[in-house]
Amino acid sequence: MLIQLQEQGIAAPSYTTLQGRYCLSLAVANHRSRQEDFDLLAEKVVRIGRELAARPG
């Protein structure tokens, strides 16, 4: 998911682990970021997650 978000130009997150679980990590540094930007990111994360979950094996 991380690589797809980066390669598709959606966002440039990194990752971390929280309580032993892999998590995406975002740093909001652009003062022009809007709620709509984060809503779109959430939609794309859900879409990519569903696509990855549907893959065989």
C-alpha positions as CSV (number, residue, x, y, z in Angstrom):
1,M,0.0,0.0,0.0
2,L,2.8,2.4,0.9
3,I,4.5,1.9,-2.4
4,Q,1.3,2.3,-4.4
5,L,0.4,5.5,-2.6
6,Q,3.8,6.9,-3.5
7,E,4.0,5.6,-7.1
8,Q,0.5,6.8,-7.9
9,G,1.3,10.3,-6.6
10,I,-1.4,10.2,-4.0
11,A,0.7,10.8,-1.0
12,A,4.3,10.4,0.3
13,P,3.8,8.6,3.6
14,S,6.4,6.6,5.5
15,Y,5.7,3.8,8.0
16,T,6.2,3.0,11.6
17,T,5.1,0.3,14.0
18,L,2.7,0.8,16.9
19,Q,2.3,-1.9,19.4
20,G,4.0,-4.3,17.0
21,R,1.7,-3.5,14.0
22,Y,2.8,-1.9,10.7
23,C,1.2,1.5,10.2
24,L,1.3,4.3,7.6
25,S,2.8,7.5,9.0
26,L,2.0,10.9,7.6
27,A,3.6,14.3,8.4
28,V,1.5,17.3,7.6
29,A,3.9,20.0,6.7
30,N,2.0,21.9,4.0
31,H,0.0,24.8,5.5
32,R,-2.3,24.7,2.4
33,S,-3.5,21.1,3.3
34,R,-7.3,21.0,3.4
35,Q,-9.7,18.5,4.9
36,E,-10.6,17.4,1.4
37,D,-6.9,16.3,0.9
38,F,-7.2,14.0,3.9
39,D,-10.6,12.7,2.8
40,L,-9.2,11.8,-0.6
41,L,-6.2,10.1,1.0
42,A,-8.6,8.0,3.2
43,E,-10.6,7.0,0.1
44,K,-7.5,5.9,-1.8
45,V,-6.2,3.9,1.2
46,V,-9.5,2.0,1.4
47,R,-9.5,1.4,-2.3
48,I,-5.9,0.1,-2.4
49,G,-6.5,-1.9,0.7
50,R,-9.5,-3.6,-0.9
51,E,-7.6,-4.3,-4.1
52,L,-4.7,-5.8,-2.2
53,A,-7.1,-7.9,0.0
54,A,-8.7,-9.3,-3.2
55,R,-5.5,-10.6,-4.7
56,P,-5.0,-14.3,-4.5
57,G,-2.3,-15.7,-2.3
